Amino acid sequence: MIKNTPLISVVSPVYKAENIIPELIKQLHEYLTTITSDYEIILVNDCSPDNSWEAITAECKKDERVKGIDLSRNFGQHYAITAGLNFAKGEWMVVMDCDLQDRPEEIPNLYQKAQGGYDSVFAQRIKRQDTFTKRLFSKFFYAIFSYLTDTKQDPTVANFGIYNRKVIDSILTMKDYIRYFPTMVQWVGFKKYYLPVQHAERYEGKTSYNFKTLLKLAINNVLAFSDKPLRLTVKLGFILSFLSFLLAAYNVVARLTGIISVQGFTTTVFSIWFVAGLVLVVLGIVGLYVGKTFESVKRRPTFIVKDQINM
């Protein structure tokens, strides 16, 4: 019988992983027992369209340390992580993906490093075993995100890592409607360490992330963590005002000196369309912020649990 407060909780969001789950649980048992027998494994089914929940249920019946949470619909990876962390009881929390690219054998190394006085130990993927397209999209995502949030984002670091209870408790106090676990961990602070780890190839299937989903993720997180787009539009407005003043001054001088005898129709039309387009862009950016604020003030839950096992 395990204690009410296990030493380690492993939280993993699950999506399209029915054939991966048995191997994931097997490896987690193998490497967690080298640290302690006092642990729990929490698998959060993010309304996967396959039989992932049935696979989770089967593993829960074999060992009460394996716990299952079934969400009512597909909320997204980072919302599923939040759900798992809300139920986790461990002194230390391991967050990892379910596709076995985050290797369970690295957990003892992460835990050992954490015992050196660190609150968060991030798994740093020195050589990512992903497709060229995914690495390219990821690099593009982190470049945009770093610039627009004025923060340094490391593309070699994702969710995988081990975190002290106080770090996770601090994250759970954040009521942000938009959830993105890596940024939230960075925001709360505490003492960090980046541990180089081996990154494995995906055990089965393909990633659900593509350029469209990564771009949407970048936009949502920029809106949630930064007002830089608004500040950039203000700067752009000042620059255009200055350029317009110079253009107006040139036209006055040119008219007085006879360089221009008839005002150009093309210049007028171009200016109107350019300014109108710019106004629409600025209004669109402001509208996005207003829309996200509207979503936040409704205070809807970030996840809804449909079913749970061994909790």
N, C-alpha and C positions, 0 to 999 in steps of 0.2 A: 504494500500500500504506500503510495507516495504522499509526501507532505503537502499541506495546503500551499506552501511557498517553495516551489522547486528552485534549484540553483540556476538552471538554464531553461529558457523558453525559446523554442524555434518557431518563428512565424513565417509562413510561406503562402503567398497568394497562388491560386490554382486556376488555370484556364487551358483547356484542350490538352490535358495531361493524363488521361485515363491509363495509358500504358506506361507512363513514367512513374506514377505514384508508388507502386510496389518497390521499385528499385530505389527510389528516393528514401522511403521509410527504412529499407534494409540498410542503406549506407548511413543514414542518420543514427540508427541504433548502434551500428558498428563503431562509429567514431565518438558519439556522445558518451558511450559507456567507458571510454578511456579516460574521461574526465570525472563522471559521476553517474550513478544510477538514478539520481534525483533530477529528472528533467521532464519536459513536456514538449510535444510537437503539435503545433496548431496549423491545420491546413484550412484555408479559407477559399471555398469554391465561389468564384465570381460569376455565377450563373453560366458555367461552361456548357456549350451546346452538345458535348459528347457525354460519356458516362463517367465523368470525373467524380461526381458525388457518390456514385455507387462504389467506385474504387476507394474513396475516402472512408465510406461506411464500412467496407470490408476490413480495412486496416484498423479502424477504431475498435472493431469487435475482437481483434487479435490481442490488442494491448491498450489498456486504459490510459496510458501516457500519450497515446495518439488521440487528438481531439479534432473534431470537424465542425466547421461553421459553413452554413449554406446561405448565401445572400439571395434576396428576393428577386434581384435582377442584376444585370451587368453594370456595376458602378465604376469599374476601372481598377487597375492594379494598385494604385496608391491608396484608394479608398478601402480596398480589400486588406491592405497592410494595416490601415488604421483600425479596421474591425478586429483583426487578430490581436493587435497590441492592446486594445481595450479589454480583451478577455485574458491576456497573458498574465501570469502571476510570478514569473521568475525574477530572481535578483539580477540576472543578466539576460538580455534579449538578443537573439540572433535573427536577423532578417535576411532572407535569401529567396531567390527565384526557384521555381519548382522544376525547371528544365534541366537541372544538373550541370549547367554551365558554371554555376556557383558550386564548387566542389565541397561536399561535406567533410572531406578529410582535412580541409583547412581550418575547420572550427576549433580543434584543439590548439592550433597555432595562434588563432585570434584570441582565444581565452587566455592562453599563457601570456601573451603580450599585454592583455588588459590587466593582469595581476601586477604589472609593473607600475601601476598608479594612473592608468589612463581610463577615462570614462567612455570614450568611443574609439574603437579600433576599426578602421575602414579597410576593406579588402581592395587593394590596388591591382587591377588587372594589367600587368605589364605587357602581355601579348594577347590581345583579344582574339578569340577563336570565332569570329563572326564573318559573315559575307562582306565582300568589299562594299556593296551597296549600303548595308546596315552601318558599317564603320563610317562611310561617307556622310550618311544622313545624321548619324550621331555627332560627328565632328561639326557639321553645319549647325545642328541644334545647339550644342554647347557654345559655339562661337557667338551666335545671336543672343543666347541667354546671358552669357557673360557680359557682352557689351551693353545690353539694355537694362541689366540689373546692377551694373557697376560692381560685380563680384567676380572672383576667380573660380571658374568651374573646371573641374578635372574630368575629362571624358573617360579616364581609366577607373573612376570610382562611380558605383551605382548604389544599389540598396544593400548589397552584401556587406555584413560587418557585425560586430558585437557591441552592444550598448548597455550601459548601466541603467538600473531601474530609474534613477533620478533624471537621466536624459530623456527616457521615454515618457515619464510622467510630465516633464516640461513640454514635450511635443503634444501630448494629449490635452494640455490646457489651451493650446492654440485652437481657436474656433474658426480658422480660415475655412471658407467654403471650398476653395481650391486646394487640394492636397497634393504635395509632391515631396515624398519622404527625404530624398537626399538634401534638398534645400532647407527643409525644416530642421534636420539634424545640424546642418551648418549654422543656422540662425540661432539656435538655443545656446550654442557655445560649448563650454566645458573643455576638458583636456582631451586632445585628439592625437591619434597616431595613424599613419598610413602604412599598412603592411603589404609588401609585394606578395601576390599569390599567383598560382597557376590557374588559368582560365580554360575550361574544357569546351569541347564542341557540344552543341545541343544534342541531347540524348535521342530525341525523336521529333519529327515535325518541323514546322517553320515558325518564326517569330510573327506575332500579330502586329508588330510595329512597322510602319512604312513611312514614307516621306510625309504623307498627309497627316497621320496621327502624331508624328513627331513635331510637325509645324503647329498643329493645334495645341499640343502640350506646351510648346515654347510660348505661344501667344497667351495661353491661360496663365502660365506661371509668371510671365512678364507683368501681366495685369495685376496679379496677386501680390507680387513682391517688389514692384517698382513703379514709380510715376515718371520714369525717364522719357517715355514716348510723349507725354504731355509737355515736358520741359523742352524736348527737341522741337515740337511744333511752335513753341514760343520763340525759340531761337530762329527757326526758319521764317517766322513772321517778321522778326526784326531785320533779317538779312534781305528779305524781299522788299520790305519798306525802304531800306537803304538803297537797294538797286533801283527801285522805282523812282526815288528821289533823284538819283544820278541820271536816269533816263529822261526824267522830266526837265532837269536842268539842261541836258544836252539838246533836247528838242526846242527849248526856249532860245538858247544861243544859236542853234542852227536856223531857226526861223528868222531871228533878227539879222543874221549875217547873210541870209539868202540861200543857204545850203539846201534848205527844205522849203519848197514853195507850196506843196500840197501834202497834207498829212496822209500817211500811208494807211490804206484800208487793211492790209494784211497784218500790220503791227497791232492795230486796234483789235481785230478779231482774235489774234493769237493771245493777246493780253487778257481778253475777256475769258476765253476758254481756259487759259492757264490758271488764272485766279479762281475761277469757278471750280475747277478740278481740285485745287489746293484747299479751298473752303470745304468741299465735300470730304476730302481726306481727313482734315482736322475734326470735322463734325463726326466722322466715323470713329476716330480714335476716342473722342470724348464719349460717344455713344457706347463704345465697348466698356469703358470704365463705369458708366452709369448702369449698364446692363449687369455687370458683375456685382456692383453694389446692390442692385435690386435682388439678385440671387441670394446675397449674403443676408440682407435684412429679413428675408422670409424665414430664415433660421430653420430650414428643413434639415432632417438628419442626413449625415454624410453617408450612411449605409443603413440598410434594414435587414435584419436577420430572419430568414425563413425557417431554418431548422438548425439544431446543434446537437452534437453527440459528445458524451464524456466530459461536458463542461461542468 
